[in-house]
Amino acid sequence: MEVLEHLYLTYTGTIKGFEKATQKGSPLASHVNWGHRWRAWVVTGLGYLPSGREAPASAKPRGLERERVARELGSKIAEMDEIIAKCESRFGSRTKLLDHPFLGPLAGWEWRRFHLVHGLHHAKQIRALRAAWPEVARRKTS
């Protein structure tokens, strides 16, 4: 469940960032450097999210109510897509809109691609946990 809460927190964090850009009336992206370009290309271009990076504090699970996370996860994805589209419409679809903590400034399409790649990365973890669960349950009952 912590993986789902982590994903939920990344969606709500992205929503908050785009809300701030909307309120300010301009993108909140900093200048792009080569490190940003490289990391963003690996994730959004190649679709590869390297393992081993620690989540920023704002995306670390903190014990939110499980039912709330499960209930709101899908609607947060839709809300995130909606506010990204709003900013793209207002500021330009190719404009760097908001900084990602590790990838740097991203355009709307890059934010969507990041969340897709990130979600698929964690889906692999969830599948592995589910596959291991019968073994864990057997050990507990033996």
Beta strands, then each sheet from edge to edge (+ up, - down):
strand 1: 96-100
strand 2: 104-107
sheet 1: 1+ 2-
end
